């Protein structure tokens, strides 16, 4: 049995999206975005008190990138991973883990806007937004590469790399819009049309990290 511990709109959403795409049986345990992740019971599953946490046949994992690699290797028949030796393996690994480059800037902005509720012209916020725009530019450059079938991050088509980076962009759009990045915007619209993505969105009445769709950058 697979059990995913999940906070809606957090990094655990990428693992939920992946599990939906893999079409495997799993149990979802939703946690609120509060101090309950620091309880002794949850720290057994995730020592840093963060989501996602994943239990598979009695074993535990607590890093989303590792979960993505493991799940794609465990269920290769879905074809959205790239096993060792595959042509796209190197690019797949790069983009799966690039999601964390995006997410670290999102995390800093989430801390300031949501957790601390800080307002004003904090220069750190402007720097983090600028870093997100740099990340968008990197994705835009990848998607603009003049090769056949660049509708997705890999030449071979849709994969877990799109899930990971797409989920990071989902969070990032709360702080930095996709204006000026037409290829990223078109790609994001393309991958979020999938039912697996829609089923990973917060359910009606569930806890959320973000109480608004967009947090504008500070003036100045």
DATAKA-V795739 format. One line per field, one symbol per residue. phi: phi as a letter, one per 30 degrees, with the letter a starting at -180 (. if undefined). burial: # if it has 9 or more other C-alpha atoms within 8 Angstrom, else .. Layout:
BEGIN
phi=???
burial=???
END
This chain:
BEGIN
phi=.cbccbceicedddddedddddhcdacccdcddadddcdedddddbedibcdbbcbhicbbbbdddddddddddbdddiccbdejdeceddedededdedddddddddddeddcddidcjcddddddddddddddedddeddddddbdicdbdcedjeaddddddddddeddddbbddeibddddddddddddddddedcdedeiddbdccbdbcddddj
burial=.###################.....#....###..##.#..##.###.########...###.#..###..##..#...###.....##..##.#####.###.##.#######..........##.##.###.###.##..#......#.####.#############.######.#..#####.##..##...###.###....###........#..
END
